[in-house]
Amino acid sequence: MTTPTTHSGSTGPKVGSEKLVKLSEAAASHLMGLLQKKEYPMGALKVSVVGGGCSGLQYQMELVPGAGPKDIVVESRGVRISVDPKSAVFISGSEVDFSTDLLKGGFRVTNPNARATCSCGDSFST
């Protein structure tokens, strides 16, 4: 699986497309508010895939003031998403959504590469 990117410079992050990862309207709106509160004008949602959880892999998300030099940066609905190259393979084609639902509220990733997920939906396998 390849990840469509173009390099923005020898020391800066790569620019990716929404084919890698995109945001729903609800996620973008919520993230814009969070980034404004943190006063991160060049901030991004950093999405990583790490080992753990019932199914072997899980997502980590955090707001960061800027992308790392090796990250792939995607702009979706006006919000930057920063993904490290190792995680890009696992999340290619994914969408990040946000819900205020009482039981399953928060950010959720719909990942077409996930072959299995645990019953709580917090981890996956490929």
N, C-alpha and C positions, 0 to 999 in steps of 0.2 A: 504494500500500500504506500502510495506516495502522497506527500503533502505539498500542495501548490504554494510556492513562496517565491519572492524576489528579494534579493539582498539589498539592504539600504546603505551599505557601507561596510568596510572591513572591520570596524569596531562596534557597530551598532546592531540593534535587533533586526531581524528579517521581517518583511511585511508579508502577511498571509492573507488569504481570502476567506470569505464566509463558508467556503467548502470545508474548511478545517473545523470551525466552531462558530455558532451564531447565537444571538440572544433573542428571546421572545420579547414582545413589546413590554410585558409586565416586568421581566427581569431588567431590561434596559432602563425603564422608568425608575425602578427601585434603586438600581446601581447609581444612576445619576444623582439621586438624592444623597446616597451614602458617600459618594466621592466629593460632593459639595461640602458635606458636614466635616469630612476629614481635611478639606482644603487641599485636595490633590488635583490641581488643574491638568496635569499630564498623567494622572493616575490610571490604573488599570485593574481589572479583575484578573488575578493570577490563578490559573487553573492548572493543577498538577494531578497526575495519577501516581499513587504510591502503593506499595504492597500492604495488605492488611484486610481486615474484615472477614466475614464468613466465606466469601467467594474468591478471595485472593487479591483483589485490587479495589482501591477506593479513591474517591476524588478528594482533593484538598482545594479549597478556595479561600483566597484572602485578597483584601484590597492593598495594593502596593502603590507607592508614589511614582513609579516608573518601571518600565520593562528592563529586564536584565540584558546584557550585551549579546547573549546567545539565544534569547527568546524569540519566538515568532509572535508578531503582534497583528491581531485582526481587529478591524473596527467594524462593529455591528450596531446599527441603530444609534450611532453617535457615541458609543462607549468602547473603549479599548479593552481587548482581552489579550492577556499575555500567557503564552504556553511554552514550556521548555521543550526542546526537540525530542527528548525521550518520551514525553507524555503525548506528543502530537500523534504518534502512531496509534495510540489507544483511543483517542477522542475524535479522530477525523470524521467529519459528518455529523457531529453532535449538536444538540441545541440545549442551551441553559434556559430554564424557565423559573419563574418565581410565583409562589402562591401564598396567600394569607390564610389558607385553610387551617382550622384549629388543630387537626390531628397530623396532617402531612404538610404543614406550612414550611416555607423556606425555599431555598434554591434546589432544583432538581435537574438532573442531566438526562436527556433522552439520547441514548448512544446506540447507533445502528450496529456497532461492533460487538456489543455485549451479547455473549452467547447464553449467559445465565446470570441471574441476580439473586441475592439472598431475599428472604421473605420481608425484611424491613426495607429493602431497596437501597441500602447504604453502600453496598459493595457489589462487584460484578466480576465476571471472568470473560476472557476472549478466546 
